[in-house]
Amino acid sequence: MSHSPSLPDRPTLDLDPDMSEEERLAALREHYIDVSRVHEELADQLEDARSRQSELREEVSDLQEENEALKTSSLYIATVEELTDDQVLLKQHGNNQEVLTDVSPRLYQKLQAGDRVAINDSFAIQTVLDQETDARAQAMEISEKPTVHYEDIGGLEEQIQEVREAVEDPLTNPEKFQQVGIEPPSGVLLHGPPGTGKTMMAKAVANQTDATFIKMAGSELVQKFIGEGARLVRDLFELAAEREPAIIFIDEIDAIASKRTESKTSGDAEVQRTMMQLLSEMDGFDQRGDISIIAATNRFDMLDRAILRPGRFDRLIEVPEPDIEGREQILHIHTKKMNLSPDIDLEAVAEQTEGFSGAELESLATEAGMFAIRDGRTEVTEEDFEDALEKVSREESAGKPIAFY
């Protein structure tokens, strides 16, 4: 507990009647100096006291707000579905429960269909939430014009052709499908090991079609609060509709579309609600206009059968690790700007990198360049690639086995 600061001693003035005039003036001057010093000390203490008083007031205000928050019951998020004559139809997020509730005339005038609101346990609207602060602005990465081209992807000619037929052609040449009398594939699922070029293919298609590229990881759709994951899925497709033509790319889709279990935990239930919302949005594909969906996963075996049925992902494309020809192509792509020694045989390097993905081959080329920089050279030699292979071999020894010759 803090104590009050001690007050300075009050200066006293003792004048001897026998003092001369000069002595009396000197005593008065000294007394004036003492009084001025005490005044300054008291002024400083007063300022400190006022500052401390302000801090205490802020602390009291914070405690009062915290106390009020603790007394307040939890609020839930809901969406205004419809406005009747004097009531509002709400749909609560998470359980999709619909409720008709009364509102005050002043609040009724502020509401519109589609607004997000906070409601209490009695379904009474407490506040209207600002749409601009939605989590989608923080969770979604939007690239208007990806810089990846098909030429930047090696060893996946067949897979690129399938993606172009399913995604690019419906956006650029829809009349082809109309003339044949068929509906274009409603979605493409890319599956295969990490680093094999799934994301690059999606970006290359978006680049070729001049479509808005909206990328989201499945893990970002798993939200902490009930109903927010499903809301984020709706926002994802609404944003695509605003920016069409658009390509929605959902990476790591297994995070929200894994096989359903009998688990009763709230976390698993929320993931399943998010997946059901995704399935609902995908089922409405023919109403979405110029929007294509591409998803990717490293764990195809974990996906729920509901997400794989025709009408949702009509085209399942496996993106495997590149063969020797593919590895050589990828090495040429990632070394075309490098100053390579004439004695480097990229075909021989490709033979020694069995089991490497495209991303690992890019890392290998970068490591070889780093060895040249370390030695103060501007030319990358065959020895640099050998050193890079040894380094990558050591780093990968704890993961999947890679054969070196």
C-alpha positions, 0 to 999 in steps of 0.5 A: 500500500502506497503512503502519502508523500511527506510535506516539506518543512515550513520555513520560519523567519526569525528577525532579531530586533538588534539586526542591522538593516542589511542583515534584515534584508539578507534574512528576508532574501534567504526566507524568500528563497526557502518559501519559493523552494517549498512552493515548488515542492508542493506544486510538484506533489500536487501535480503527482497527486493529480496524475495519480488521481487520473490513473486511479479513475481510469483503473476504476472505470476499467474495473467497472466495465469488466464487472459489467461484462462479467454480469452480462450474459453471452451473446450469439451471432444471427442473420436477419432473414426477413423483415415483417410488418413489426417483427424480424425473422432471425437465423442463428448461426451454428444450428440454423435455428429460425426465430421470429422476434420483436424489436423496437421501432427505432432498431427496426428502422436500422435493420435490413435483410442479410444484416448480422446481429448479436442476440441474447438467450431470449433471441432479443437483438442487442446490437447490429454488427458491422459487416466491414469488420468481418473475419473474411477480410483478414482470412482471405488472400486475394490476388487479382493477377497471379504471375504464374504461367503454365511454362513455370510448371514442369512435368505435369502436362496431362494434369494441366490439360485436365485442369484447363478443360475443367476450369479455364474453358468454361470461363473463356469458351462457355459456348463449347459446352453449350454447343455439345449440350453438357454442363461444365465440371462443377469443381476440380480436386487436386490431390497428391504429395506436398510440393508437387505443384497443385497451388501453382496450377490453380494460379496459372489457370487464374492468370490465363483467364484473367480471373480473380484468384481467391485463396484460402486454406481449409484450416482458416475455415475452422473458427473458434466461435460457433457459426463463424466457420459457416459464415466464412464459407458464405463470405468466401462465395459472396466475395467471389460473386462480387469479383467474378469471373473468379476462381476459388482455391481451397487448399488443405480442404481435408481440414474441414472435409474429413470423414465424419465420425461419431465424436460429440465434441463441440470442435468436431461438430463445428467442423462438420457444420462448416463442411455442410455449409461448403457442400450447400454452397457447392450444390448451388454452383449453377447459380454462381455465374463465372465462378470456378472451384479448385481444391487441393489436399495432401490426404485424399484418403481422409476426405468425406465421401459427400465432398467427392460425389459427382456434382461437387467435385466432378474431376479428381486429378492426381498430382504425383511426384515428378518422374525423371523427365518431369524432374529435369523439366523442373530443374530447367525452369528453376535454373533458367536465370542462374549462371550455370557452369557448362559442365552441369548435366541437369539430366544427371541431377534429375537421376539423383533426385528420385522422390523429390517434389517440385518444391524440393527441386526448387530448394535444391537449385537455391541451395546450389546457388547459396554454395556458390555465393558462400565461396564468392563465385557468380557461377554455379558448378556441378560441385555446388549441386553435389553439396546441395544434394548432400545438405538436402539429404541430411535435412530429409533424413528424418522424413521420407527416404530419398535415394542418392546415387 
